């Protein structure tokens, strides 16, 4: 077989191309057993990819070197929260056929183009070209997701600039959107109102270890001060009511402002469930467990919001904001497996939706299908292609940068890069040293007397 044919066959058979990323979709992680996930993660992954492609076609809009996420199909309004969602989605949906790094960069350019004097993006922009907020203020929910997306982009795409940008943004948030006691502020230009009016769903406990690792000089602030202060806010709001649902807005002590679990609060279950999946966070788990008790008693087809927290009375909006956000609380206990699957089935049945509903469906769906791992701590290693049915077929395992080969007798081992070039060849030995190879995805071919096996590996 000629080189070009071999390279093309390799790419087609195993989804390899020059677009290779370090953690290609779908990951279908089990998060180390920290959570109950969908029964059929493979089917959910296929559904999610279709949902994402609709979202991208309808909401993503670029002009030159910038791109924004429309606040609805055809809309000229763009929110910073959409920037955060868009950056996260471009990271997690990138695969070895299509990398969305270029789109990620354009969305991040949009953020930077409209940074105010505090280094934070103005929360509402019109026509990709002008501020639609007279005060040019920022909103923490968009900033916090954008910062986390930059961290993940560093691990997904491998460019140091993302980590540097993440650190600058994290430090800008600390300066202008967090009090010294760790409590978040909804934005950077709220004045004194920011000290007593809080939005629990703007804070993400899953991101605190990431921020601590990137912003090392403020590590204790992120991992302890901010984490504890805002988890107390979540806990106080949740403990107010038997449903466990957090409020859209509270005072500085977590006291309810209006008793509604609505569109602002709808990010809270995802943020806490992410902390459970990524870190085994027990405080976040307790909050999700309490919400799950309420959710498990409501049929997915009946779930509507906004929900009155104190009574559990449902609203009139049956969409993926409420179906999937509350679904995510069900990851907290294996006894909710069938209910979790039921809620995802309902989300799929809802079809293509508007900007906010579709974004929440994608973010929550990625998490409960195992496709939103913490890339900072994700394991490099083996990605199986197909298990051989031949008895005593060759097998490989990766231990750090050493490839261990188990065969019945002698074997030839070839390692190919994504372009189909052999970068390492060895015969006879049971171990191959892969030091010196760049991080990324490779194909290993083991030719033994009884079978030939191919295995994809990922090096960090």
C-alpha positions as CSV (number, residue, x, y, z in Angstrom):
1,X,0.0,0.0,0.0
2,X,1.4,3.4,-1.0
3,X,2.0,6.1,1.7
4,X,-0.9,8.3,0.7
5,X,-3.3,5.4,0.7
6,X,-2.1,4.2,4.0
7,X,-2.4,7.6,5.6
8,X,-5.8,8.1,4.2
9,X,-6.9,4.7,5.5
10,X,-5.6,5.5,8.9
11,X,-7.4,8.8,9.0
12,X,-10.7,7.3,7.8
13,X,-10.6,4.2,10.0
14,X,-9.7,5.9,13.2
15,X,-10.9,9.5,12.9
16,X,-7.4,11.0,12.8
17,X,-6.5,14.1,10.9
18,X,-4.4,17.2,11.2
19,X,-7.2,18.6,13.5
20,X,-6.1,16.3,16.3
21,X,-6.8,17.6,19.8
22,X,-5.7,16.2,23.1
23,X,-9.1,15.2,24.4
24,X,-11.3,14.5,21.4
25,X,-15.1,14.3,21.6
26,X,-16.6,12.0,22.8
27,X,-14.7,11.4,26.0
28,X,-17.5,9.4,27.7
29,X,-15.6,9.6,31.0
30,X,-17.0,8.0,34.2
31,X,-15.5,10.8,36.3
32,X,-13.8,8.2,38.5
33,X,-17.1,6.9,39.7
34,X,-18.1,10.2,41.3
35,X,-21.5,10.4,39.7
36,X,-24.4,8.5,38.1
37,X,-24.4,9.2,34.4
38,X,-26.6,8.3,31.4
39,X,-27.1,4.6,30.7
40,X,-26.3,5.0,27.0
41,X,-23.5,7.6,26.8
42,X,-22.7,6.7,23.2
43,X,-26.2,7.4,22.0
44,X,-26.3,10.6,24.0
45,X,-23.0,11.7,22.4
46,X,-24.4,11.3,19.0
47,X,-27.5,13.3,20.0
48,X,-25.3,16.0,21.5
49,X,-23.2,16.4,18.4
50,X,-26.4,17.0,16.3
51,X,-27.7,19.4,18.8
52,X,-24.4,21.3,18.9
53,X,-24.3,21.6,15.1
54,X,-27.7,23.2,15.1
55,X,-26.6,25.5,17.9
56,X,-23.4,26.5,16.0
57,X,-25.3,27.1,12.8
58,X,-28.0,29.2,14.5
59,X,-26.1,31.1,17.2
60,X,-22.5,31.4,16.2
61,X,-21.8,34.5,14.1
62,X,-18.4,35.7,13.0
63,X,-17.1,38.9,11.4
64,X,-13.5,38.9,10.5
65,X,-11.4,37.8,13.5
66,X,-14.2,38.0,16.1
67,X,-17.3,35.9,16.7
68,X,-20.2,36.1,19.1
69,X,-23.0,33.9,20.2
70,X,-26.4,35.4,19.2
71,X,-28.9,35.7,22.1
72,X,-31.3,34.0,19.7
73,X,-31.3,33.0,16.0
74,X,-31.0,36.2,13.9
75,X,-30.6,38.5,16.9
76,X,-28.1,41.3,17.0
77,X,-27.7,41.1,20.8
78,X,-24.8,39.2,22.3
79,X,-24.2,38.5,26.0
80,X,-21.0,37.8,27.8
81,X,-22.6,34.6,29.2
82,X,-22.9,33.4,25.6
83,X,-19.2,34.0,25.2
84,X,-18.5,31.7,28.2
85,X,-20.9,29.0,26.9
86,X,-19.5,29.2,23.4
87,X,-15.9,28.9,24.5
88,X,-16.7,25.9,26.6
89,X,-18.6,24.2,23.8
90,X,-15.8,24.8,21.3
91,X,-13.4,23.1,23.6
92,X,-15.5,20.1,24.5
93,X,-16.9,19.4,21.0
94,X,-13.6,19.4,19.2
95,X,-12.6,16.0,17.9
96,X,-9.9,14.6,15.7
97,X,-11.9,15.4,12.5
98,X,-12.9,18.9,13.4
99,X,-11.1,21.1,15.9
100,X,-13.0,24.2,16.8
101,X,-9.9,26.1,18.0
102,X,-10.3,28.7,15.3
103,X,-13.9,29.4,16.5
104,X,-12.7,29.4,20.1
105,X,-10.1,32.0,19.2
106,X,-12.6,34.3,17.5
107,X,-15.0,34.2,20.4
108,X,-12.2,35.0,22.8
109,X,-11.1,37.9,20.5
110,X,-14.7,39.2,20.8
111,X,-14.4,39.1,24.6
112,X,-11.1,40.9,24.5
113,X,-12.3,43.5,22.0
114,X,-15.0,44.6,24.5
115,X,-13.1,44.4,27.7
116,X,-13.7,47.4,30.0
117,X,-11.1,49.2,32.0
118,X,-11.3,46.4,34.6
119,X,-10.3,43.8,32.0
120,X,-13.8,42.3,32.0
121,X,-16.1,42.0,29.0
122,X,-19.1,44.4,28.8
123,X,-22.1,42.1,29.4
124,X,-24.2,43.2,26.5
125,X,-23.0,44.0,23.0
126,X,-25.0,45.0,19.9
127,X,-24.1,44.1,16.3
128,X,-20.7,42.7,17.3
129,X,-19.6,46.3,17.4
130,X,-21.0,48.4,20.2
131,X,-21.8,48.4,23.9
132,X,-25.5,48.1,24.8
133,X,-24.9,48.8,28.5
134,X,-24.5,52.5,29.4
135,X,-22.2,51.7,32.3
136,X,-20.0,49.3,30.3
137,X,-20.3,46.8,33.2
138,X,-19.4,43.1,33.3
139,X,-21.3,40.1,34.6
140,X,-19.6,37.4,36.6
141,X,-21.4,34.4,35.0
142,X,-19.9,35.1,31.6
143,X,-16.5,35.9,33.0
144,X,-16.2,32.8,35.2
145,X,-17.0,30.4,32.4
146,X,-14.7,32.2,29.9
147,X,-11.8,31.9,32.4
148,X,-12.5,28.2,32.9
149,X,-12.8,27.7,29.1
150,X,-9.3,29.3,28.7
151,X,-7.9,26.8,31.2
152,X,-9.5,23.9,29.4
153,X,-8.3,25.2,26.0
154,X,-4.8,25.1,27.3
155,X,-5.1,21.4,27.9
156,X,-7.2,20.7,24.8
157,X,-5.3,22.7,22.2
158,X,-1.9,22.9,23.9
159,X,-1.1,26.6,23.5
160,X,0.5,28.3,26.4
161,X,-1.2,31.6,25.6
162,X,-4.5,30.3,26.8
163,X,-3.1,29.7,30.3
164,X,-1.6,33.2,30.4
165,X,-4.8,34.8,29.3
166,X,-6.7,32.7,31.9
167,X,-4.5,34.0,34.7
168,X,-5.0,37.6,33.7
169,X,-8.8,37.1,33.6
170,X,-8.9,35.2,36.9
171,X,-7.0,38.0,38.6
172,X,-9.2,40.6,37.0
173,X,-12.3,38.8,38.4
174,X,-10.7,38.7,41.9
175,X,-10.0,42.4,41.8
176,X,-13.4,43.6,40.6
177,X,-16.0,40.8,41.1
178,X,-15.1,39.2,44.4
179,X,-15.1,40.8,47.9
180,X,-12.0,40.3,50.1
181,X,-14.1,37.8,52.2
182,X,-14.5,35.7,49.1
183,X,-18.2,36.4,48.3
184,X,-18.9,37.0,44.6
185,X,-20.3,40.2,43.2
186,X,-22.7,39.9,40.3
187,X,-20.6,42.3,38.3
188,X,-17.9,44.9,38.5
189,X,-20.0,48.1,38.5
190,X,-22.8,47.5,40.9
191,X,-21.5,49.8,43.5
192,X,-22.7,49.1,47.1
193,X,-25.6,47.0,45.9
194,X,-23.1,44.2,45.0
195,X,-22.3,43.7,48.6
196,X,-25.8,42.6,49.6
197,X,-27.3,41.3,46.4
198,X,-26.0,37.9,45.2
199,X,-26.7,35.5,42.4
200,X,-25.7,32.0,43.6
201,X,-25.8,30.6,40.1
202,X,-23.1,32.9,39.0
203,X,-20.5,31.1,41.2
204,X,-19.0,27.8,40.2
205,X,-17.3,25.6,42.8
206,X,-15.9,23.3,40.2
207,X,-13.6,26.0,38.9
208,X,-12.0,27.0,42.2
209,X,-9.3,24.3,42.1
210,X,-8.5,25.3,38.5
211,X,-8.2,28.9,39.4
212,X,-6.0,28.1,42.4
213,X,-3.7,26.1,40.1
214,X,-3.4,28.8,37.5
215,X,-3.3,31.9,39.8
216,X,-0.9,30.4,42.2
217,X,-0.2,33.6,44.2
218,X,-3.9,33.7,45.1
219,X,-4.4,29.9,45.4
220,X,-5.7,30.0,49.0
221,X,-8.2,32.7,48.1
222,X,-9.7,30.5,45.4
223,X,-9.5,27.1,47.0
224,X,-10.6,28.2,50.5
225,X,-11.9,31.8,50.9
226,X,-14.0,32.1,47.8
227,X,-15.0,28.5,47.7
228,X,-16.2,28.5,51.4
229,X,-18.0,31.8,51.3
230,X,-20.0,31.0,48.2
231,X,-20.8,27.4,49.1
232,X,-22.3,28.8,52.3
233,X,-24.4,31.0,50.1
234,X,-25.6,28.0,48.1
235,X,-26.2,26.0,51.2
236,X,-28.2,28.8,52.9
237,X,-30.4,29.2,49.9
238,X,-31.0,25.5,49.5
239,X,-31.7,24.9,53.1
240,X,-34.5,27.5,53.2
241,X,-36.9,25.2,51.4
242,X,-37.8,21.5,51.3
243,X,-37.2,21.4,47.5
244,X,-33.6,22.3,47.9
245,X,-33.8,24.7,45.0
246,X,-31.6,27.8,45.1
247,X,-33.0,31.2,44.4
248,X,-32.2,33.4,41.5
249,X,-31.2,36.2,43.8
250,X,-30.4,36.4,47.5
251,X,-28.9,38.7,50.1
252,X,-25.3,38.3,51.3
253,X,-26.5,35.6,53.8
254,X,-28.4,33.5,51.2
255,X,-31.8,34.7,52.2
256,X,-34.3,34.4,49.3
257,X,-35.2,37.5,47.3
258,X,-38.3,36.2,45.5
259,X,-38.6,32.4,46.1
260,X,-38.1,31.6,42.4
261,X,-35.9,29.0,40.8
262,X,-35.8,30.6,37.4
263,X,-33.5,31.2,34.5
264,X,-30.6,32.7,36.6
265,X,-30.7,29.9,39.1
266,X,-30.8,27.3,36.4
267,X,-27.0,27.2,36.2
268,X,-26.7,26.2,39.8
269,X,-27.3,22.4,39.5
270,X,-24.9,22.1,36.6
271,X,-22.2,24.1,38.5
272,X,-22.6,22.0,41.6
273,X,-22.8,18.7,39.7
274,X,-19.6,19.6,37.9
275,X,-17.9,20.0,41.2
276,X,-19.1,16.5,42.2
277,X,-18.0,14.9,38.9
278,X,-14.6,16.6,38.8
279,X,-13.6,16.7,42.4
280,X,-16.0,14.5,44.4
281,X,-17.1,17.6,46.2
282,X,-19.3,16.5,49.1
283,X,-20.8,19.9,49.9
284,X,-22.0,20.2,46.3
285,X,-23.2,16.7,46.4
286,X,-25.4,17.4,49.4
287,X,-27.0,20.3,47.5
288,X,-27.7,18.2,44.4
289,X,-29.1,15.3,46.5
290,X,-31.6,17.6,48.1
291,X,-32.7,19.0,44.8
292,X,-32.8,15.5,43.3
293,X,-35.4,14.4,45.9
294,X,-37.7,17.0,44.5
295,X,-36.9,16.4,40.9
296,X,-37.3,12.6,41.1
297,X,-41.0,13.1,42.0
298,X,-41.8,15.0,38.8
299,X,-42.2,13.4,35.4
300,X,-39.8,14.9,32.9
301,X,-42.7,15.7,30.5
302,X,-44.3,17.7,33.3
303,X,-41.3,19.7,34.5
304,X,-41.9,23.4,33.9
305,X,-40.4,26.5,35.3
306,X,-40.0,28.9,36.9
307,X,-40.5,26.8,40.0
308,X,-41.7,28.3,43.3
309,X,-39.1,27.0,45.7
310,X,-41.0,26.9,48.9
311,X,-44.0,24.9,47.5
312,X,-42.5,23.2,44.4
313,X,-45.3,24.6,42.3
314,X,-44.4,24.5,38.6
315,X,-44.6,27.3,36.1
316,X,-45.5,27.3,32.4
317,X,-42.2,27.0,30.6
318,X,-41.5,23.4,29.5
319,X,-38.0,23.7,27.9
320,X,-34.5,22.4,28.3
321,X,-33.5,25.1,30.8
322,X,-35.7,23.5,33.4
323,X,-35.7,19.9,32.1
324,X,-31.9,19.6,31.8
325,X,-30.8,21.8,34.6
326,X,-32.9,19.9,37.1
327,X,-32.0,16.6,35.4
328,X,-28.4,17.2,36.3
329,X,-29.1,17.1,40.1
330,X,-30.0,13.4,39.5
331,X,-26.3,12.4,39.1
332,X,-26.2,12.5,42.9
333,X,-27.5,9.0,43.5
334,X,-27.6,5.7,41.5
335,X,-31.2,5.2,42.6
336,X,-32.1,8.0,40.1
337,X,-30.7,6.2,37.1
338,X,-34.0,5.6,35.3
339,X,-35.2,9.1,36.1
340,X,-32.0,10.6,34.7
341,X,-32.4,8.7,31.5
342,X,-36.1,9.8,31.4
343,X,-35.1,13.5,31.7
344,X,-32.5,13.3,28.9
345,X,-35.0,11.5,26.6
346,X,-37.4,14.4,27.2
347,X,-34.7,16.9,26.5
348,X,-33.9,15.2,23.1
349,X,-37.6,15.2,22.3
350,X,-37.8,19.0,22.8
351,X,-35.8,19.3,19.6
352,X,-33.9,22.5,18.5
353,X,-34.6,25.4,20.9
354,X,-33.6,29.0,21.4
355,X,-30.2,30.3,22.5
356,X,-30.5,29.9,26.3
357,X,-32.4,26.6,26.3
358,X,-30.2,25.0,23.7
359,X,-27.0,26.2,25.5
360,X,-28.2,24.7,28.8
361,X,-29.2,21.5,27.1
362,X,-25.7,21.1,25.6
363,X,-23.8,22.0,28.8
364,X,-25.9,19.7,31.0
365,X,-25.9,17.0,28.4
366,X,-22.2,17.1,28.1
367,X,-21.8,16.6,31.8
368,X,-24.2,13.8,32.3
369,X,-22.9,11.9,29.3
370,X,-19.3,12.0,30.6
371,X,-18.2,14.4,27.9
372,X,-17.2,17.3,30.2
373,X,-14.2,16.1,32.1
374,X,-11.8,18.3,34.0
375,X,-9.1,18.4,31.4
376,X,-6.6,19.6,33.9
377,X,-6.7,16.3,35.7
378,X,-7.9,14.0,32.8
379,X,-5.8,11.0,32.3
380,X,-3.8,10.5,29.2
381,X,-3.7,7.0,27.9
382,X,-5.4,4.4,25.9
383,X,-8.5,4.9,23.7
384,X,-9.7,1.6,22.5
385,X,-10.6,1.0,18.8
386,X,-11.9,-2.5,18.9
387,X,-11.1,-5.5,21.0
388,X,-9.6,-8.4,19.1
389,X,-11.5,-11.7,19.2
390,X,-8.3,-13.7,18.5
391,X,-7.1,-15.8,21.4
392,X,-3.9,-14.4,22.9
393,X,-4.0,-11.4,20.7
394,X,-1.4,-8.7,21.3
395,X,-2.3,-6.1,23.9
396,X,-0.8,-2.8,24.9
397,X,-0.9,-0.6,27.9
398,X,0.6,2.9,28.5
399,X,2.5,3.6,31.7
400,X,3.6,7.2,31.7
401,X,5.8,7.4,28.5
402,X,6.5,3.7,28.3
403,X,4.4,1.5,26.1
404,X,4.1,-2.1,27.4
405,X,3.4,-4.8,24.8
406,X,2.0,-8.2,25.7
407,X,2.3,-10.8,22.9
408,X,2.5,-14.5,22.5
409,X,6.1,-14.5,21.1
410,X,7.9,-11.8,19.1
411,X,6.2,-8.8,17.7
412,X,6.9,-5.7,15.6
413,X,5.5,-2.5,17.0
414,X,5.1,0.7,14.9
415,X,3.9,4.1,16.2
416,X,2.3,6.4,13.7
417,X,1.5,10.1,14.1
418,X,-1.8,11.6,12.8
419,X,-0.4,12.2,9.4
420,X,0.4,8.5,9.0
421,X,4.2,8.8,9.4
422,X,5.9,6.1,11.5
423,X,7.7,7.9,14.3
424,X,8.8,4.9,16.2
425,X,9.5,1.2,15.3
426,X,10.7,-1.6,17.4
427,X,10.9,-5.4,17.2
428,X,11.2,-8.1,19.8
429,X,11.0,-6.0,22.9
430,X,8.1,-5.9,25.4
431,X,8.5,-2.2,26.2
432,X,8.9,0.8,24.1
433,X,10.2,4.2,25.4
434,X,8.1,7.1,24.0
435,X,10.1,9.9,25.5
436,X,10.8,12.6,23.1
437,X,7.5,12.3,21.2
438,X,5.3,15.5,21.3
439,X,2.0,15.3,23.3
440,X,-0.9,14.2,21.2
441,X,-2.7,11.2,19.7
442,X,-0.8,8.3,18.0
443,X,-1.8,5.0,16.4
444,X,0.1,1.9,17.6
445,X,0.3,-1.2,15.3
446,X,1.4,-4.5,16.8
447,X,2.1,-7.3,14.4
448,X,2.5,-10.7,16.0
449,X,2.4,-14.2,14.7
450,X,-1.3,-14.7,15.4
451,X,-2.8,-11.3,14.8
452,X,-2.3,-7.6,14.0
453,X,-3.8,-5.1,16.4
454,X,-4.1,-1.4,16.2
455,X,-4.6,0.8,19.2
456,X,-4.9,4.6,19.6
457,X,-3.0,6.2,22.4
458,X,-2.8,9.7,23.8
459,X,0.4,11.1,25.2
460,X,0.5,14.0,27.6
